[in-house]
C-alpha cells in the first residue's frame, strides 16, 4: 500500500502542476448499468499514457457478481504501442484507498488512533488498509446498512493481521463517536451520518459519491470543514457532496481550500489546527489509474508476473 500511496502523491502533484491531460470521466448508460472511461496522459519527467474502462451494474450483487468490472490499458508514451492490459476493479480499489491514505497523512492529526468506516464493500477495505498504513490505528468501527456485510468485513479484516481491533457499530453515530478519521465508501444518495456526530478535529475521506445526484456528506460538514478535492474540474461537475451544498447556497466555490496535490507539494497547508475538521472529497481521476498502472507494470516486470503476448 505504501507504494500505491507514493504513486498517488506523484499523480496528484503532477495533476496540480499541470503536467497531465486528464479529461473528465465519460459515461455510457445501458439502463441497468453504466460504462465509464477514463484516459490520462502525463508529460514531464514521468511520461505515461493509459485508459481505464469500468462497468458498474448495481443488480450484480443479487446475482453473486462484483458490482464493478474493468480493465486498464497502458500505452508507450513515445509511440502509443500497447504495453499492458490489467484487471481494473482491484486497481481502482487500491488507488482509491491509496488516495485517502495520502490525504489522511496530510490532513489528519498525527496521533490519530481510532478510525470509522461507513460502508463494508471492497472500497471500504482499501480505505482502512491505507489509513492503517499512515496512522497508528488501534480501533476501527464499521457500519453498513446490511449487518451481514459488516460481520464479513470485521471477520475478514480481523484475520489479515492488522495491529488494531475491528468493531461492528450499530449506527453511524456509534461508529463516529470518538473517531479521529472517518471514511465513507457507499453508493448513498443522501448523507450517511449527521454532522452533529462528527467531533472536532476529525478528518474525513469521502470517496463513494461520484455523481452530481449522490451525497454521502451532510452539507453542514462541508460548510465547516477545510475541504480538499482530487481535481477542481472533476469535483465541480461530478461531486454531489459539493454540488448539492453549492446549489443550496451553503457554500461557494471559494469554500474549497485546494486540490490534494497542492497540499502534497507544499503549495498549500493541509491541517491548520488540532480542532478543525478536514475533508478530502474524491471522485477519482484518470491520472490516478495511470500512475497506479505504471507502478504495477514495473513491479510485475521485476517479479516476472504476467503473460507476454505478441502485438
C-alpha positions in Angstrom: 0.0 0.0 0.0 2.9 2.4 0.7 4.0 2.1 -3.0 0.4 3.0 -4.1 0.3 5.9 -1.7 3.5 7.3 -3.1 2.2 6.8 -6.6 -0.9 8.8 -5.7 1.3 11.5 -4.2 3.2 11.9 -7.5 0.0 11.6 -9.6 -1.8 14.4 -7.7 1.2 16.7 -7.7 1.6 16.2 -11.4 -2.0 17.0 -12.0 -2.0 20.1 -9.8 1.2 21.3 -11.5 -0.4 21.0 -14.9 1.8 18.2 -16.4 -1.1 15.9 -17.1 -4.0 15.8 -19.5 -6.8 14.2 -17.5 -10.2 14.5 -19.3 -13.4 14.2 -17.3 -14.9 10.8 -17.0 -17.0 9.7 -20.0 -20.2 7.7 -19.2 -22.5 5.5 -21.3 -25.8 4.3 -19.8 -27.3 1.0 -20.5 -30.5 1.3 -18.5 -29.4 -1.2 -15.9 -25.7 -0.2 -15.6 -23.1 2.1 -16.9 -19.7 2.1 -18.6 -17.1 4.7 -17.6 -13.9 5.5 -19.5 -11.0 7.5 -18.0 -8.0 8.2 -20.2 -5.0 10.2 -19.0 -1.6 11.3 -20.3 1.4 12.5 -18.3 4.2 14.7 -19.6 7.3 15.9 -17.8 9.8 13.6 -16.0 7.5 10.6 -15.8 5.7 10.4 -19.2 2.9 7.9 -19.3 -0.3 7.1 -21.1 -3.3 4.9 -20.2 -7.0 4.4 -20.3 -9.3 2.7 -17.8 -12.7 1.3 -18.7 -15.0 0.1 -15.9 -18.7 -1.0 -15.8 -21.0 -0.6 -12.8 -24.1 -2.8 -12.6 -26.0 -2.3 -9.3 -28.0 -5.5 -9.7 -24.9 -7.7 -9.9 -24.9 -8.2 -6.1 -28.1 -10.2 -6.3 -26.6 -12.5 -8.9 -23.4 -13.0 -6.9 -21.3 -10.9 -9.3 -19.0 -8.0 -8.5 -20.5 -4.5 -8.8 -17.5 -3.3 -10.8 -15.7 -4.9 -13.7 -12.9 -3.2 -15.5 -9.6 -3.1 -17.4 -6.7 -0.7 -17.7 -4.7 -0.5 -20.9 -1.2 1.1 -20.6 0.5 2.5 -23.8 4.1 3.5 -24.6 4.1 7.3 -24.1 6.5 7.8 -27.0 4.9 5.7 -29.8 1.5 4.7 -28.5 2.2 0.9 -28.6 0.1 -1.1 -26.1 2.3 -2.2 -23.2 0.0 -4.0 -20.8 -3.6 -4.9 -20.1 -4.5 -5.4 -16.5 -7.6 -6.0 -14.4 -9.2 -2.7 -13.4 -11.5 -3.2 -10.5 -8.8 -4.2 -8.0 -6.5 -1.5 -9.3 -9.4 1.1 -8.8 -9.9 -0.1 -5.2 -6.2 0.1 -4.4 -5.6 3.5 -5.9 -8.8 4.9 -4.3 -7.7 3.7 -0.9 -4.1 5.0 -1.5 -5.5 8.5 -2.4 -7.3 8.5 1.0 -4.1 7.3 2.7 -2.2 10.2 1.2 -5.0 12.6 2.3 -5.0 11.1 5.8 -1.3 11.5 6.1 -1.5 15.2 5.0 -4.7 16.2 6.8 -5.3 14.1 9.9 -3.8 14.6 13.3 -0.5 12.6 13.6 -1.6 10.7 16.7 -5.0 9.5 15.3 -5.8 6.1 16.7 -9.5 5.5 16.1 -11.0 5.1 12.6 -14.5 4.7 11.4 -15.7 3.5 8.1 -19.3 3.7 6.7 -19.7 1.0 4.0 -18.4 -2.5 4.0 -17.5 -3.2 0.4 -14.3 -3.5 -1.5 -13.6 0.2 -1.4 -14.1 0.3 2.4 -11.4 -2.4 2.8 -8.7 -0.5 1.0 -9.7 2.7 2.7 -8.9 1.1 6.1 -5.8 -0.6 4.8 -4.4 2.8 3.6 -5.4 4.6 6.8 -3.7 2.0 8.9 -0.5 2.4 6.8 -0.1 6.1 7.7 -1.5 6.3 11.2 -1.2 4.2 14.4 -4.7 2.9 14.3 -5.8 0.9 17.3 -9.5 0.5 16.7 -11.7 0.5 13.6 -15.5 0.9 13.8 -17.6 -0.4 10.9 -21.1 0.5 10.0 -23.2 -0.5 6.9 -26.9 -0.9 6.3 -26.6 -4.7 5.9 -25.4 -6.4 9.2 -24.1 -9.4 7.3 -21.8 -7.3 5.3 -20.4 -5.7 8.4 -19.8 -9.2 10.0 -18.0 -10.3 6.9 -15.9 -7.2 6.9 -15.0 -7.5 10.6 -14.1 -11.2 10.3 -12.0 -10.8 7.1 -10.1 -7.7 8.3 -9.5 -9.2 11.7 -7.8 -12.2 10.0 -5.5 -10.1 8.0 -3.0 -9.3 10.7 -3.7 -5.6 11.2 -2.5 -4.2 14.6 -5.9 -3.0 15.5 -9.3 -4.3 16.5 -12.4 -4.2 14.3 -15.8 -3.5 15.9 -19.2 -3.6 14.3 -21.2 -0.5 15.0 -25.0 -0.5 15.3 -25.4 3.0 13.9 -23.4 5.8 12.1 -23.4 7.8 15.3 -21.9 4.9 17.3 -19.2 4.5 14.6 -18.2 8.2 14.6 -18.2 8.7 18.4 -14.6 9.5 19.3 -13.3 8.7 15.8 -10.2 10.6 14.6 -10.6 9.5 11.0 -13.8 8.8 9.1 -14.1 7.1 5.7 -17.3 7.0 3.7 -17.4 4.4 0.9 -21.1 3.9 -0.1 -23.4 4.5 -3.1 -25.8 6.5 -1.0 -27.9 9.3 -2.5 -28.3 11.0 0.9 -25.9 11.8 3.8 -24.8 8.7 5.7 -24.3 10.4 9.0 -25.4 13.5 11.0 -22.9 16.4 11.3 -23.6 16.6 15.0 -22.0 13.1 15.4 -18.7 14.3 13.8 -16.3 15.5 16.5 -14.0 18.5 16.3 -10.6 17.6 14.9 -11.8 14.7 12.8 -10.5 14.0 9.3 -13.0 12.7 6.7 -12.2 10.8 3.4 -15.4 10.8 1.2 -15.0 8.5 -1.8 -18.3 6.9 -2.5 -20.4 9.7 -4.2 -19.1 10.2 -7.8 -22.2 11.7 -9.5 -23.9 15.1 -9.0 -27.0 13.4 -7.5 -25.1 11.4 -4.9 -24.4 12.7 -1.5 -22.6 11.0 1.5 -21.6 14.0 3.5 -24.0 16.4 5.2 -24.0 20.0 3.9 -23.2 21.2 7.4 -20.0 19.2 7.5 -18.9 20.5 4.1 -19.6 24.0 5.4 -17.3 23.7 8.5 -14.5 21.5 7.0 -11.2 22.6 5.4 -12.1 21.0 2.1 -9.7 19.4 -0.4 -10.6 17.7 -3.7 -8.7 15.5 -6.1 -9.3 17.8 -9.0 -11.3 21.1 -9.2 -12.8 20.4 -12.6 -14.0 16.9 -11.8 -15.3 17.9 -8.4 -17.3 20.8 -9.9 -19.3 18.6 -12.2 -19.3 15.1 -10.5 -19.1 15.6 -6.7 -22.7 15.7 -5.4 -21.2 16.2 -1.9 -20.0 19.6 -3.2 -22.6 20.4 -5.9 -25.6 20.0 -3.7 -24.5 22.3 -1.0 -23.4 24.8 -3.7 -26.9 24.7 -5.2 -28.4 25.4 -1.8 -26.2 28.3 -1.1 -24.5 26.7 1.8 -21.0 27.1 0.3 -19.3 28.9 -2.6 -16.6 27.7 -4.9 -14.1 29.5 -2.7 -15.0 27.1 0.1 -12.7 24.6 -1.5 -9.3 25.1 0.1 -7.5 23.4 -2.8 -6.5 20.2 -4.6 -4.8 17.5 -2.6 -1.9 17.7 -4.9 -1.3 21.3 -3.7 -1.1 20.0 -0.1 1.2 17.2 -1.2 3.6 19.5 -2.9 3.6 22.0 0.0 1.9 24.7 -2.1 -1.0 24.9 0.4 -1.0 24.0 4.1 -3.2 21.0 5.0 -4.5 20.9 8.5 -4.4 24.3 10.2 -5.2 23.4 13.8 -5.9 20.4 16.0 -9.6 21.2 16.4 -10.7 21.8 12.8 -12.4 19.3 10.6 -10.6 18.4 7.4 -12.2 16.6 4.5 -10.9 15.0 1.3 -13.6 14.7 -1.4 -12.5 12.3 -4.1 -14.4 11.3 -7.3 -11.4 9.7 -8.9 -9.5 10.9 -11.9 -7.7 9.1 -14.7 -4.2 10.1 -13.8 -4.5 8.1 -10.6 -5.1 5.0 -12.7 -2.2 5.9 -15.0 0.3 6.1 -12.1 -1.1 3.1 -10.4 -1.0 1.0 -13.6 2.6 2.1 -14.5 3.8 1.2 -11.0 2.0 -2.1 -11.2 3.6 -2.8 -14.6 7.1 -2.0 -13.3 6.7 -4.4 -10.3 5.2 -7.1 -12.4 8.2 -7.0 -14.8 10.6 -7.1 -11.8 8.8 -10.1 -10.3 8.3 -11.9 -13.6 4.5 -11.8 -13.2 2.1 -11.8 -16.1 1.8 -13.3 -19.6 3.6 -11.8 -22.6 1.7 -11.9 -25.8 2.8 -10.8 -29.3 1.4 -7.5 -30.6 
